Amino acid sequence: MYQDLIEKKEKLAVIGLGYVGLPIALEFARKISVIGFDISEKRIELMRSNIDPSNELEASAFEGCAIEFTSSLDKLREAKFYVVAVPTPVDDHNVPDLKPVKKASETIGKVIKKGDYVIFESTVYPGCTEEDCLPIIEKLSGLTHGVDFKSGYSPERINPGDKKHTLRTVVKVVSGCDAESLEEIARTYELVVDAGVHRASSIKVAEAAKIIENTQRDLNIALMNELSIIFDKMNINTYEVLEAAGTKWNFLPFSPGLVGGHCIGVDPYYLTYKASELGYNSRVILAGRYTNDNMPVYVARKVVRHIISNVSDVKASKVLVMGATFKENVSDIRNSKVADVVKELKEFFVNVDVVDPHANSEELQHEYGFGLTEHVASDYDAVIVAVSHEPYADLDEAYFTSITKPTALIADLKGVYRNKITNRSYWSF
């Protein structure tokens, strides 16, 4: 398989061209022939014009790539090596939503042929590839896994907005259904990963490795969030505590914050769901999830309490929320916990304006029921700096003075303006 790919006798296909799939497809397309498949014809048309619908890649990223973008199953059938990179979200009850990855498996089942390979990159619980996805492919194709076609799992490690830790610079975990497939898959990924690949002993091990990467981060951030709540009751600034503790060589550099996005705030639920199926109810992991999921409510109520103590009519109060994406310097609004802050503020009948230099107002309106304000007012009762976008770093006290009342609160969640706000009430995690 590897030899046929590098000699361009066969093609590689990437299914799902979002934040994960498109960068992978373009990197491979600099070395081999690639088919980029997505069910959205609108997205396909943008990519054919060298436009990344996710606003992560510049037009130059498409240059020199042997790639054909399509939504056609007939075109997809030309590939021999399939990489699945569709999203794996949770539903409103935090139960894994496998519809996208199952739909992708159905698509592959309709086009796969004898001798083909299929590799899943979507984040799933251990066992999902072999127990949920491959049987769908077998049923629709009439082929036998391990005999007629081979499979593998290589968890994605794409970090939106991060130009340092890219596909090429981060070690890639790979796995295969047998020794032969493992080696073919590993050699193929080595084409585009300069940092090298780690050969996992099984597909389940690779799936589990991905899950715990983000679960570990989630738990560490949850600890910081809980500490910030405790320290706030003691009138101690959490960031000053972390700065002091960080002078010890083995203190881990985590900080409090809103935990959203498509990974850290989602992946742990895949693990706890599978554990529950096996008769084990997680305590530590779900405790971390509970803490992080409740931080938006904590923030909103902290702000509302300040407003109540300074404003006679809460329904006439105004709050400016700066930042709506799930993290700094990206346009990604998926699972943004800022939306939960806005929702909670509105529960108290507070008037909320939202600004963000990266987010799309129409997308926010469609997803969360609010858009971006075009004009910042001059009489806010509170400002919540929810996302530390780079343009906000240059703002000074004079700016916040100009847009707020004298009794206003500046809620600086990431501590960007610590020790810089003196003529307004100031609070941070």
FISE-227568 format. One line per 2 residues: number of its first residue (from 0); their letters; for each residue x, y, z of N, C-alpha, C. Coordinates in pm, whole numbers, plus 50000, padded with zeros to 5 digits. Layout:
<recs>
NUM> A> X Y Z X Y Z X Y Z | ...
</recs>
This chain:
<recs>
0> MY> 50082 49879 50000 50000 50000 50000 50087 50127 50000 | 50184 50132 50093 50271 50249 50105 50343 50277 49973
2> QD> 50398 50174 49914 50474 50192 49791 50384 50243 49678 | 50264 50190 49669 50170 50234 49565 50129 50380 49585
4> LI> 50120 50422 49711 50083 50561 49740 50194 50658 49701 | 50317 50626 49739 50426 50721 49709 50459 50723 49560
6> EK> 50428 50615 49491 50449 50613 49345 50327 50669 49272 | 50226 50711 49349 50103 50770 49299 50025 50676 49206
8> KE> 50041 50546 49233 49959 50448 49162 49821 50439 49227 | 49816 50474 49357 49691 50473 49432 49673 50607 49503
10> KL> 49550 50632 49547 49518 50760 49610 49474 50741 49756 | 49502 50843 49834 49457 50849 49973 49338 50944 49980
12> AV> 49237 50910 50059 49120 50997 50075 49104 51035 50221 | 49071 51161 50245 49038 51208 50379 48889 51241 50381
14> IG> 48816 51180 50473 48672 51200 50484 48643 51292 50602 | 48587 51409 50572 48565 51510 50675 48675 51614 50671
16> LG> 48646 51732 50616 48751 51833 50592 48732 51955 50682 | 48724 51930 50811 48711 52038 50908 48846 52078 50964
18> YV> 48848 52116 51091 48971 52160 51157 49079 52054 51156 | 49039 51927 51158 49134 51817 51161 49163 51766 51020
20> GL> 49058 51737 50945 49073 51670 50816 49146 51750 50710 | 49116 51880 50699 49177 51958 50592 49329 51970 50605
22> PI> 49382 52004 50724 49529 52009 50736 49595 51876 50703 | 49533 51765 50744 49588 51633 50714 49588 51608 50563
24> AL> 49476 51640 50499 49464 51618 50355 49569 51698 50278 | 49588 51823 50316 49682 51909 50243 49826 51864 50264
26> EF> 49859 51820 50385 49995 51771 50409 50024 51648 50324 | 49931 51555 50321 49950 51435 50238 49958 51472 50090
28> AR> 49881 51573 50050 49874 51611 49909 50003 51673 49858 | 50093 51706 49948 50226 51754 49905 50320 51638 49872
30> KI> 50277 51517 49908 50361 51400 49886 50297 51297 49793 | 50165 51283 49802 50094 51179 49726 49964 51237 49671
32> SV> 49892 51157 49593 49764 51201 49537 49653 51182 49640 | 49573 51288 49658 49473 51288 49766 49335 51326 49713
34> IG> 49234 51262 49768 49094 51301 49746 49042 51356 49877 | 48996 51479 49876 48937 51540 49994 48786 51533 49986
36> FD> 48724 51458 50076 48579 51433 50069 48506 51499 50185 | 48398 51569 50152 48312 51628 50255 48169 51628 50203
38> IS> 48072 51611 50293 47932 51604 50249 47875 51742 50217 | 47946 51848 50258 47899 51985 50234 47955 52039 50103
40> EK> 47869 52052 50003 47913 52105 49875 47957 52250 49888 | 47896 52323 49982 47935 52462 50006 48080 52471 50052
42> RI> 48118 52383 50143 48256 52379 50191 48350 52336 50079 | 48307 52240 49999 48389 52191 49889 48422 52305 49792
44> EL> 48321 52385 49759 48342 52497 49666 48442 52597 49723 | 48435 52624 49852 48531 52716 49915 48673 52660 49905
46> MR> 48690 52532 49933 48823 52472 49931 48879 52465 49789 | 48791 52448 49693 48838 52451 49553 48892 52588 49516
48> SN> 48849 52690 49591 48897 52827 49568 49009 52863 49667 | 49069 52759 49728 49179 52778 49823 49137 52856 49947
50> ID> 49013 52834 49991 48962 52899 50112 48931 52792 50217 | 48988 52808 50335 48959 52717 50445 48832 52764 50515
52> PS> 48724 52686 50511 48599 52727 50576 48613 52748 50726 | 48714 52687 50787 48735 52700 50930 48823 52819 50967
54> NE> 48872 52891 50865 48955 53011 50886 49084 52983 50962 | 49137 52862 50948 49261 52827 51014 49382 52838 50921
56> LE> 49362 52806 50793 49473 52800 50698 49466 52913 50597 | 49583 52964 50559 49593 53067 50456 49580 53001 50318
58> AS> 49554 53083 50218 49541 53031 50080 49669 52961 50035 | 49782 53007 50086 49911 52948 50047 49923 52801 50089
60> AF> 49845 52759 50190 49851 52621 50237 49802 52523 50130 | 49725 52572 50034 49670 52488 49928 49766 52474 49810
62> EG> 49868 52558 49806 49960 52560 49691 50048 52436 49687 | 50070 52384 49568 50157 52269 49550 50098 52138 49599
64> CA> 49965 52132 49612 49900 52012 49664 49825 51937 49553 | 49852 51807 49544 49783 51722 49447 49655 51669 49512
66> IE> 49552 51754 49517 49430 51717 49587 49308 51753 49503 | 49207 51667 49509 49081 51692 49442 48970 51691 49547
68> FT> 48901 51803 49561 48794 51813 49659 48663 51768 49596 | 48588 51688 49670 48466 51632 49613 48365 51593 49720
70> SS> 48239 51583 49678 48134 51526 49763 48074 51404 49693 | 48143 51356 49592 48095 51246 49508 48148 51111 49556
72> LD> 48058 51016 49574 48099 50881 49612 48176 50812 49499 | 48141 50843 49376 48212 50783 49263 48359 50822 49263
74> KL> 48384 50949 49293 48523 50996 49301 48593 50935 49423 | 48522 50927 49534 48580 50872 49657 48622 50727 49637
76> RE> 48548 50656 49553 48575 50515 49527 48712 50492 49463 | 48772 50595 49409 48903 50582 49346 49016 50563 49447
78> AK> 48990 50591 49574 49095 50582 49676 49117 50438 49721 | 49233 50415 49781 49265 50283 49838 49294 50294 49989
80> FY> 49321 50415 50035 49360 50439 50175 49271 50550 50229 | 49180 50515 50319 49080 50610 50368 49111 50656 50510
82> VV> 49111 50787 50530 49132 50846 50662 49004 50918 50704 | 48947 50878 50818 48822 50936 50866 48854 51042 50973
84> AV> 48810 51165 50948 48839 51275 51040 48713 51359 51067 | 48604 51290 51095 48479 51361 51123 48468 51390 51273
86> PT> 48385 51486 51312 48372 51520 51455 48300 51411 51534 | 48329 51406 51663 48259 51314 51755 48216 51394 51878
88> PV> 48101 51458 51871 48052 51541 51980 47977 51460 52085 | 47920 51530 52183 47825 51469 52276 47692 51540 52259
90> DD> 47583 51475 52303 47452 51538 52290 47423 51627 52411 | 47302 51675 52424 47265 51766 52532 47275 51702 52670
92> HN> 47281 51569 52673 47292 51498 52800 47434 51443 52821 | 47529 51494 52742 47670 51454 52750 47692 51307 52718
94> VP> 47605 51252 52635 47620 51115 52586 47688 51122 52449 | 47790 51037 52424 47859 51040 52295 47763 51030 52177
96> DL> 47782 51120 52081 47702 51121 51958 47786 51062 51846 | 47763 50937 51815 47843 50866 51715 47786 50877 51574
98> KP> 47682 50957 51557 47620 50966 51424 47720 51005 51315 | 47805 51108 51336 47898 51144 51228 47994 51031 51191
100> VK> 48050 50965 51291 48148 50860 51260 48079 50736 51204 | 47956 50711 51244 47881 50598 51186 47841 50628 51042
102> KA> 47803 50754 51015 47771 50795 50878 47894 50781 50788 | 48009 50820 50842 48133 50806 50766 48163 50659 50738
104> SE> 48135 50574 50836 48155 50430 50817 48062 50376 50709 | 47939 50427 50705 47846 50388 50599 47898 50430 50462
106> TI> 47952 50552 50458 48008 50602 50331 48121 50512 50284 | 48210 50475 50375 48321 50388 50338 48270 50250 50296
108> GK> 48168 50202 50365 48111 50072 50330 48058 50067 50188 | 48020 50182 50134 47966 50187 49998 48075 50195 49891
110> VI> 48199 50228 49932 48304 50249 49831 48426 50160 49848 | 48442 50099 49964 48564 50024 49992 48572 49898 49906
112> KK> 48698 49860 49875 48722 49746 49787 48823 49652 49853 | 48839 49537 49798 48938 49443 49851 49077 49506 49843
114> GD> 49153 49489 49951 49288 49542 49955 49298 49683 50010 | 49183 49747 50037 49185 49885 50086 49217 49893 50236
116> YV> 49254 50014 50278 49280 50045 50418 49185 50155 50465 | 49141 50148 50592 49063 50256 50650 49120 50286 50789
118> IF> 49151 50415 50812 49210 50459 50938 49121 50567 50998 | 49084 50548 51122 49001 50646 51192 49088 50740 51274
120> ES> 49058 50871 51266 49127 50970 51347 49033 51035 51448 | 48904 51019 51430 48805 51080 51518 48820 51028 51661
122> TV> 48806 51117 51758 48819 51077 51897 48700 50993 51941 | 48728 50874 51992 48622 50782 52034 48668 50709 52161
124> YP> 48576 50636 52223 48615 50557 52340 48685 50429 52294 | 48766 50370 52380 48834 50245 52342 48735 50137 52303
126> GC> 48756 50081 52185 48670 49976 52134 48574 50022 52027 | 48555 50152 52013 48456 50204 51919 48488 50167 51774
128> TE> 48613 50179 51736 48651 50149 51597 48613 50007 51560 | 48650 49913 51646 48630 49771 51615 48488 49723 51644
130> ED> 48422 49784 51744 48291 49736 51785 48175 49808 51716 | 48196 49936 51679 48087 50015 51623 48105 50048 51475
132> CL> 48228 50079 51436 48250 50129 51300 48277 50018 51197 | 48370 49930 51228 48406 49827 51130 48290 49734 51095
134> PI> 48203 49695 51189 48088 49612 51151 47997 49679 51049 | 47985 49812 51056 47904 49885 50959 47966 49872 50820
136> IE> 48098 49888 50815 48169 49877 50686 48155 49737 50629 | 48171 49637 50715 48158 49498 50669 48017 49471 50615
138> KL> 47917 49517 50686 47778 49489 50647 47745 49550 50512 | 47785 49675 50490 47750 49744 50365 47836 49701 50247
140> SG> 47960 49665 50274 48051 49629 50165 48047 49481 50130 | 48006 49398 50228 48010 49254 50206 48150 49198 50219
142> LT> 48244 49282 50264 48383 49240 50280 48410 49202 50426 | 48514 49122 50445 48552 49076 50578 48674 49153 50626
144> HG> 48660 49217 50743 48771 49293 50799 48887 49200 50835 | 49007 49244 50805 49126 49166 50835 49163 49070 50724
146> VD> 49066 49040 50638 49090 48951 50524 49084 49029 50394 | 48971 49099 50373 48952 49175 50249 49002 49319 50260
148> FK> 48997 49375 50379 49048 49511 50399 49108 49523 50537 | 49199 49618 50554 49269 49638 50681 49227 49771 50744
150> SG> 49251 49782 50874 49211 49903 50944 49317 49949 51044 | 49299 50070 51091 49388 50124 51193 49324 50243 51261
152> YS> 49391 50292 51362 49345 50411 51433 49466 50498 51465 | 49454 50628 51432 49561 50723 51460 49498 50852 51510
154> PE> 49494 50873 51641 49421 50987 51697 49476 51122 51653 | 49384 51211 51617 49425 51345 51574 49481 51424 51692
156> RI> 49577 51510 51663 49633 51598 51765 49640 51742 51714 | 49544 51778 51630 49537 51913 51577 49488 52007 51687
158> NP> 49557 52119 51705 49521 52218 51806 49488 52349 51736 | 49359 52381 51718 49321 52503 51646 49391 52628 51700
160> GD> 49441 52708 51608 49507 52832 51646 49653 52818 51681 | 49703 52696 51693 49841 52670 51734 49928 52649 51610
162> KK> 50018 52743 51585 50104 52735 51467 50236 52663 51497 | 50257 52628 51623 50381 52560 51663 50362 52409 51666
164> HT> 50256 52364 51732 50230 52220 51744 50136 52178 51631 | 50196 52142 51519 50120 52108 51400 50132 51958 51370
166> LR> 50066 51914 51264 50073 51774 51225 50217 51729 51206 | 50299 51814 51150 50438 51777 51122 50525 51774 51246
168> TV> 50495 51856 51344 50587 51873 51458 50551 51793 51582 | 50439 51724 51580 50395 51647 51697 50397 51497 51664
170> VK> 50454 51419 51754 50460 51274 51734 50318 51219 51711 | 50305 51132 51613 50175 51076 51577 50164 50932 51630
172> VV> 50059 50907 51706 50032 50770 51751 49959 50697 51639 | 50004 50578 51605 49940 50498 51501 49918 50356 51552
174> SG> 49819 50290 51495 49792 50150 51530 49730 50081 51410 | 49736 49950 51409 49678 49873 51300 49613 49747 51351
176> CD> 49534 49684 51266 49461 49562 51306 49553 49441 51311 | 49671 49450 51249 49771 49344 51258 49908 49405 51232
178> AE> 50013 49325 51240 50149 49376 51227 50173 49439 51090 | 50121 49375 50986 50141 49427 50850 50075 49565 50833
180> SL> 49950 49576 50876 49880 49704 50861 49944 49812 50945 | 49992 49777 51064 50058 49875 51150 50177 49936 51078
182> EE> 50257 49853 51015 50376 49904 50948 50340 49987 50824 | 50241 49945 50748 50200 50021 50630 50143 50158 50671
184> IA> 50063 50158 50775 50002 50283 50822 50110 50375 50879 | 50202 50320 50957 50309 50400 51017 50395 50464 50909
186> RT> 50434 50388 50808 50518 50441 50700 50445 50550 50623 | 50315 50534 50607 50237 50635 50535 50234 50766 50614
188> YE> 50208 50760 50742 50205 50882 50823 50344 50945 50838 | 50447 50864 50832 50583 50919 50840 50614 51013 50724
190> LV> 50536 51003 50617 50553 51094 50504 50527 51239 50545 | 50438 51260 50642 50395 51396 50674 50420 51436 50818
192> VD> 50478 51347 50898 50505 51380 51039 50656 51377 51063 | 50715 51495 51066 50860 51504 51085 50902 51455 51223
194> AG> 50814 51470 51322 50847 51431 51459 50847 51279 51478 | 50797 51207 51379 50795 51062 51387 50663 51007 51439
196> VH> 50652 50874 51439 50528 50810 51483 50558 50714 51597 | 50457 50696 51681 50465 50598 51789 50371 50483 51753
198> RA> 50425 50363 51743 50347 50246 51705 50282 50186 51829 | 50153 50205 51845 50079 50148 51957 50054 50000 51933
200> SS> 50040 49925 52041 50028 49780 52030 49893 49734 51977 | 49792 49820 51989 49659 49782 51941 49577 49906 51913
202> IK> 49467 49889 51843 49376 49999 51814 49317 50054 51944 | 49280 49966 52036 49223 50012 52164 49321 50096 52244
204> VA> 49447 50059 52243 49548 50137 52316 49558 50278 52257 | 49557 50287 52124 49564 50418 52058 49440 50501 52090
206> EA> 49323 50438 52089 49200 50510 52123 49205 50561 52266 | 49252 50478 52357 49259 50515 52498 49360 50627 52521
208> AK> 49470 50623 52448 49573 50727 52463 49516 50864 52431 | 49438 50871 52325 49377 50999 52287 49283 51049 52394
210> II> 49200 50959 52446 49101 50998 52546 49167 51055 52670 | 49276 50992 52718 49334 51038 52844 49418 51164 52827
212> EN> 49463 51194 52705 49536 51320 52684 49450 51438 52729 | 49327 51441 52683 49239 51554 52715 49173 51539 52852
214> TQ> 49152 51416 52896 49097 51395 53030 49194 51446 53135 | 49321 51422 53114 49423 51471 53208 49422 51624 53216
216> RD> 49415 51690 53102 49410 51836 53100 49283 51887 53167 | 49172 51820 53140 49045 51861 53197 49050 51857 53350
218> LN> 49105 51750 53403 49112 51734 53548 49205 51837 53611 | 49316 51865 53546 49409 51964 53600 49349 52104 53600
220> IA> 49277 52137 53494 49212 52268 53489 49099 52275 53591 | 49029 52164 53610 48922 52160 53711 48979 52187 53850
222> LM> 49095 52131 53879 49161 52159 54008 49190 52307 54022 | 49243 52369 53915 49272 52512 53920 49144 52594 53938
224> NE> 49037 52552 53873 48909 52624 53886 48855 52614 54028 | 48866 52496 54085 48818 52480 54223 48904 52561 54319
226> LS> 49034 52562 54296 49122 52643 54380 49088 52791 54369 | 49053 52835 54247 49021 52977 54229 48896 53016 54306
228> II> 48800 52924 54314 48678 52950 54392 48713 52961 54541 | 48798 52870 54587 48839 52872 54728 48919 52998 54760
230> FD> 49016 53029 54674 49101 53146 54700 49022 53277 54693 | 48920 53279 54608 48836 53399 54599 48767 53426 54733
232> KM> 48725 53320 54799 48663 53336 54931 48763 53385 55035 | 48891 53365 55007 48997 53409 55099 49056 53544 55058
234> NI> 48999 53602 54949 49051 53728 54895 49198 53716 54852 | 49230 53602 54795 49363 53578 54741 49353 53566 54590
236> NT> 49444 53629 54515 49443 53619 54369 49507 53488 54326 | 49431 53408 54254 49477 53275 54214 49604 53281 54129
238> YE> 49611 53378 54039 49728 53386 53950 49854 53421 54029 | 49841 53496 54134 49957 53526 54219 50001 53400 54293
240> VL> 49903 53319 54334 49935 53193 54400 50007 53100 54303 | 49955 53090 54181 50017 53002 54081 50156 53050 54043
242> EA> 50173 53180 54038 50305 53237 54008 50406 53199 54113 | 50365 53204 54239 50454 53167 54348 50483 53017 54348
244> AG> 50377 52937 54334 50394 52791 54334 50475 52744 54214 | 50466 52817 54104 50537 52781 53981 50687 52791 53989
246> TK> 50738 52849 54098 50884 52856 54113 50943 52720 54150 | 50858 52624 54189 50908 52488 54217 50921 52412 54085
248> WN> 51030 52338 54072 51064 52279 53942 50960 52181 53888 | 50885 52115 53975 50792 52013 53926 50646 52053 53940
250> FL> 50620 52183 53959 50482 52230 53965 50430 52245 53822 | 50314 52185 53793 50262 52184 53656 50194 52316 53622
252> PF> 50222 52373 53505 50171 52507 53470 50029 52508 53413 | 49931 52475 53495 49791 52485 53456 49730 52608 53520
254> SP> 49624 52659 53458 49557 52779 53512 49406 52762 53499 | 49329 52837 53577 49183 52827 53570 49128 52887 53441
256> GL> 49005 52852 53407 48944 52909 53287 48818 52836 53246 | 48754 52889 53143 48636 52824 53086 48682 52713 52993
258> VG> 48630 52593 53011 48675 52477 52934 48569 52440 52831 | 48592 52478 52707 48499 52446 52600 48571 52379 52485
260> GH> 48520 52398 52364 48583 52341 52247 48540 52198 52220 | 48600 52139 52119 48558 52007 52071 48637 51893 52133
262> CI> 48732 51924 52224 48817 51818 52278 48807 51806 52430 | 48868 51901 52501 48882 51887 52646 48746 51878 52714
264> GV> 48650 51958 52667 48519 51958 52731 48428 51846 52686 | 48476 51762 52593 48392 51656 52535 48451 51517 52558
266> DP> 48578 51501 52530 48640 51368 52530 48622 51290 52660 | 48635 51353 52778 48618 51273 52901 48484 51202 52910
268> YY> 48380 51259 52850 48249 51195 52855 48247 51065 52774 | 48332 51054 52672 48341 50930 52597 48397 50819 52686
270> LT> 48496 50855 52766 48558 50755 52854 48463 50714 52966 | 48396 50810 53029 48306 50777 53140 48183 50701 53089
272> YK> 48140 50730 52967 48028 50656 52906 48064 50508 52890 | 48181 50483 52835 48224 50344 52814 48245 50275 52948
274> AS> 48302 50348 53045 48323 50289 53178 48190 50249 53240 | 48088 50334 53223 47955 50305 53276 47896 50179 53213
276> EL> 47918 50164 53081 47871 50044 53011 47933 49918 53071 | 48055 49934 53120 48128 49819 53176 48103 49803 53325
278> GY> 48013 49884 53381 47975 49870 53520 48054 49952 53619 | 48136 50046 53567 48214 50130 53657 48170 50275 53643
280> NS> 48132 50337 53753 48090 50477 53752 48205 50567 53796 | 48251 50648 53704 48364 50737 53733 48329 50837 53841
282> RV> 48424 50864 53928 48406 50966 54030 48498 51084 54004 | 48625 51057 53987 48723 51164 53970 48700 51240 53839
284> IL> 48685 51168 53729 48670 51232 53598 48543 51316 53593 | 48432 51260 53640 48305 51334 53636 48304 51450 53734
286> AG> 48379 51439 53844 48390 51551 53936 48458 51669 53867 | 48562 51638 53788 48629 51744 53712 48538 51806 53609
288> RY> 48460 51721 53541 48365 51771 53441 48259 51860 53506 | 48211 51818 53623 48110 51897 53694 48165 52035 53728
290> TN> 48287 52039 53779 48349 52166 53816 48362 52257 53695 | 48417 52205 53587 48441 52288 53469 48313 52332 53400
292> DN> 48214 52243 53396 48087 52279 53331 48010 52384 53409 | 48040 52398 53538 47967 52495 53620 48039 52629 53634
294> MP> 48156 52643 53575 48228 52770 53586 48156 52887 53518 | 48087 52867 53404 48013 52979 53345 47907 53037 53441
296> VY> 47838 52949 53513 47738 52994 53610 47806 53072 53722 | 47920 53021 53767 47996 53088 53873 48036 53229 53831
298> VA> 48084 53243 53708 48126 53374 53657 48008 53469 53649 | 47900 53423 53587 47783 53509 53568 47727 53556 53702
300> RK> 47718 53468 53797 47661 53506 53926 47754 53598 54005 | 47883 53582 53986 47978 53674 54049 47954 53816 53996
302> VV> 47935 53827 53866 47911 53958 53804 47776 54014 53847 | 47674 53930 53847 47539 53976 53884 47535 54026 54028
304> RH> 47605 53958 54118 47609 54003 54258 47669 54143 54269 | 47771 54169 54188 47830 54304 54189 47730 54406 54137
306> II> 47661 54370 54030 47562 54462 53972 47450 54492 54072 | 47400 54389 54137 47291 54409 54233 47332 54505 54345
308> SN> 47458 54499 54385 47505 54584 54495 47533 54728 54450 | 47530 54753 54319 47566 54886 54270 47462 54949 54178
310> VS> 47362 54870 54135 47264 54921 54040 47124 54903 54099 | 47042 55007 54092 46908 55001 54151 46814 54913 54071
312> DV> 46831 54910 53939 46743 54830 53852 46828 54736 53768 | 46831 54609 53808 46913 54511 53737 46871 54497 53591
314> KA> 46741 54510 53565 46692 54496 53428 46742 54607 53337 | 46793 54715 53394 46848 54825 53314 47001 54815 53303
316> SK> 47059 54716 53368 47205 54703 53370 47257 54649 53237 | 47384 54678 53210 47445 54637 53084 47582 54573 53110
318> VL> 47606 54463 53042 47733 54393 53055 47792 54372 52916 | 47921 54397 52904 47992 54370 52779 48075 54244 52798
320> VM> 48057 54147 52711 48137 54024 52712 48235 54031 52596 | 48363 54026 52628 48468 54034 52526 48523 53895 52498
322> GA> 48495 53846 52377 48537 53712 52339 48421 53615 52343 | 48403 53540 52233 48293 53444 52226 48339 53306 52178
324> TF> 48460 53296 52126 48510 53167 52078 48551 53081 52197 | 48581 52954 52172 48610 52865 52285 48751 52886 52340
326> KE> 48839 52950 52262 48974 52980 52310 49027 53100 52234 | 49142 53149 52275 49197 53271 52216 49247 53251 52073
328> NV> 49230 53356 51993 49288 53369 51860 49242 53263 51760 | 49119 53213 51777 49058 53123 51679 48917 53171 51652
330> SD> 48857 53121 51543 48718 53157 51512 48621 53046 51552 | 48673 52941 51612 48595 52822 51648 48503 52851 51767
332> IR> 48372 52838 51747 48277 52862 51856 48216 52733 51910 | 48263 52619 51863 48205 52492 51907 48218 52475 52058
334> NS> 48106 52446 52123 48104 52420 52267 48168 52535 52345 | 48147 52657 52301 48203 52772 52372 48127 52795 52502
336> KV> 48200 52797 52611 48138 52817 52741 48104 52964 52765 | 48153 53052 52679 48112 53192 52687 47962 53203 52663
338> AD> 47911 53120 52575 47766 53120 52547 47687 53088 52674 | 47742 53000 52758 47675 52967 52884 47677 53085 52981
340> VV> 47786 53162 52977 47794 53283 53060 47686 53382 53018 | 47675 53403 52886 47574 53495 52832 47434 53448 52869
342> KE> 47408 53319 52854 47277 53264 52886 47242 53287 53033 | 47338 53264 53122 47313 53281 53265 47288 53427 53299
344> LK> 47362 53519 53238 47341 53661 53262 47199 53702 53221 | 47155 53649 53107 47021 53684 53059 46912 53624 53147
346> EF> 46944 53518 53219 46848 53461 53312 46814 53561 53423 | 46909 53653 53449 46887 53757 53549 46837 53888 53485
348> FV> 46800 53880 53357 46745 53993 53282 46848 54105 53261 | 46975 54068 53263 47081 54163 53234 47091 54182 53083
350> NV> 47116 54304 53037 47136 54332 52895 47281 54303 52859 | 47301 54217 52762 47436 54170 52730 47475 54206 52587
352> DV> 47591 54268 52572 47655 54290 52442 47776 54198 52432 | 47801 54145 52314 47914 54055 52293 47997 54104 52176
354> VD> 48129 54107 52194 48220 54143 52086 48327 54034 52073 | 48380 54019 51955 48487 53922 51931 48549 53950 51796
356> PH> 48684 53966 51789 48749 53998 51662 48758 53881 51566 | 48729 53760 51612 48744 53641 51529 48613 53569 51498
358> AN> 48517 53575 51588 48394 53498 51572 48304 53556 51463 | 48219 53470 51408 48122 53510 51306 47987 53530 51372
360> SE> 47930 53649 51355 47806 53684 51423 47691 53593 51381 | 47682 53561 51253 47573 53475 51205 47584 53335 51264
362> EL> 47707 53284 51275 47726 53152 51334 47685 53151 51480 | 47721 53257 51552 47682 53267 51693 47531 53273 51707
364> QH> 47467 53349 51620 47321 53362 51625 47254 53228 51599 | 47306 53156 51502 47250 53026 51466 47271 52923 51577
366> EY> 47391 52925 51636 47426 52823 51733 47376 52853 51874 | 47381 52982 51913 47353 53016 52052 47242 53119 52073
368> GF> 47191 53177 51964 47081 53270 51978 47120 53413 52009 | 47245 53446 51993 47288 53585 52006 47399 53613 51905
370> GL> 47407 53738 51861 47511 53778 51767 47607 53877 51831 | 47694 53933 51751 47791 54031 51799 47734 54171 51788
372> TE> 47768 54256 51883 47725 54395 51878 47821 54475 51791 | 47768 54570 51717 47852 54649 51628 47914 54770 51698
374> HV> 47847 54820 51800 47896 54941 51866 47907 54920 52016 | 48027 54937 52068 48049 54926 52212 48000 55054 52279
376> AS> 47924 55037 52388 47866 55152 52458 47968 55215 52553 | 47922 55312 52630 48011 55383 52722 47962 55378 52866
378> DY> 47863 55291 52892 47803 55292 53025 47775 55150 53077 | 47872 55061 53059 47853 54924 53107 47870 54916 53258
380> DA> 47790 54828 53318 47801 54805 53461 47905 54697 53493 | 47942 54623 53389 48047 54521 53404 48101 54485 53267
382> VI> 48228 54449 53265 48290 54398 53143 48354 54264 53179 | 48320 54161 53102 48380 54029 53122 48477 54003 53008
384> VA> 48606 54000 53036 48705 53964 52935 48716 53812 52942 | 48636 53746 52858 48619 53601 52867 48724 53523 52790
386> VS> 48772 53581 52680 48871 53514 52595 48985 53611 52570 | 49107 53570 52598 49221 53661 52588 49277 53666 52447
388> HE> 49195 53715 52353 49242 53733 52216 49359 53831 52214 | 49449 53811 52119 49568 53896 52109 49537 54046 52100
390> PY> 49436 54089 52024 49407 54233 52017 49372 54295 52152 | 49325 54214 52247 49287 54268 52377 49408 54300 52465
392> AD> 49523 54241 52432 49641 54257 52517 49688 54402 52526 | 49662 54481 52422 49710 54620 52419 49613 54717 52483
394> LD> 49497 54671 52526 49401 54760 52589 49451 54802 52728 | 49426 54928 52763 49473 54977 52892 49356 55020 52980
396> EA> 49387 55070 53097 49283 55110 53191 49196 55221 53135 | 49257 55309 53057 49181 55420 52999 49068 55368 52910
398> YF> 49092 55259 52840 48988 55203 52754 48871 55155 52837 | 48899 55080 52942 48791 55027 53024 48716 55138 53098
400> TS> 48789 55243 53133 48725 55359 53196 48627 55425 53100 | 48666 55428 52972 48585 55497 52872 48456 55424 52839
402> IT> 48447 55295 52869 48328 55219 52830 48244 55175 52951 | 48281 55216 53070 48212 55170 53189 48172 55283 53283
404> KP> 48078 55252 53371 48041 55344 53478 48148 55337 53588 | 48158 55438 53673 48258 55436 53781 48244 55317 53876
406> TA> 48123 55264 53889 48100 55152 53981 48114 55016 53913 | 48160 55015 53791 48163 54891 53711 48268 54792 53763
408> LI> 48245 54665 53726 48339 54556 53755 48406 54512 53627 | 48537 54495 53633 48612 54436 53521 48643 54292 53562
410> AD> 48575 54197 53499 48596 54055 53528 48692 53999 53425 | 48816 53990 53463 48927 53952 53374 48960 53806 53399
412> LK> 48893 53715 53327 48898 53574 53361 49038 53514 53353 | 49118 53558 53260 49252 53502 53243 49362 53586 53308
414> GV> 49324 53689 53381 49422 53768 53453 49513 53852 53365 | 49464 53889 53247 49545 53967 53152 49580 54105 53207
416> YR> 49486 54166 53282 49506 54304 53329 49533 54311 53478 | 49584 54203 53532 49615 54200 53675 49713 54312 53711
418> NK> 49678 54385 53816 49759 54499 53865 49760 54618 53769 | 49669 54617 53670 49664 54729 53574 49532 54807 53585
420> IT> 49435 54754 53657 49306 54821 53674 49297 54874 53818 | 49291 55006 53832 49289 55066 53966 49167 55152 53994
422> NR> 49102 55204 53889 48989 55294 53912 48853 55229 53884 | 48852 55097 53872 48730 55018 53862 48746 54895 53951
424> SY> 48637 54836 53995 48648 54711 54069 48705 54605 53975 | 48789 54520 54026 48858 54421 53942 48844 54283 54005
426> WS> 48823 54182 53918 48816 54043 53966 48865 53951 53856 | 48934 53848 53896 48975 53743 53801 48967 53608 53871
428> F> 48981 53501 53795 48982 53368 53854 49095 53360 53955
</recs>
